[in-house]
Amino acid sequence: MAKSGFAKDHLKSFVNRIERLEEERAALSADIREVYSEAKGTGFDTKIMRQVVRLRKLDKADFQEQEAVLDLYLTAMDMR
C-alpha cells in the first residue's frame, strides 16, 4: 500500500509541475505575440522577423547550408 501511495503522490507531483509549466508557456506565448504586434504597429514585417528569429537559432554551418539550398532553388526557378 505504501508503494501505491508513493506512486500516486509522485504522479500528482509530475502532473502539477507540467500544468504549471504549460501555464508559463501560455503566458510567454502571449508575451511574444504582444511583442510581434507592437513591432507590426511600428511598421516592421513580422513574417520576416519570425524568419530572422528562426535563422538566428541555427549555428553558422546550418545557416550557410540553408542559404545555399535556398539560393539553388531560387536559381532553378529563375527567381535570381
VENGI-V958080 format. One record per helix or strand of 2 or more residues. SS is the DSSP state (H for helix, E for strand). FROM is the first residue (numbers start at 1). LEN is the number of residues. If there is no record, write none. Layout:
BEGIN
[[SS FROM LEN] [SS FROM LEN]]
END
This chain:
BEGIN
[[H 2 40] [H 46 11] [H 60 17]]
END
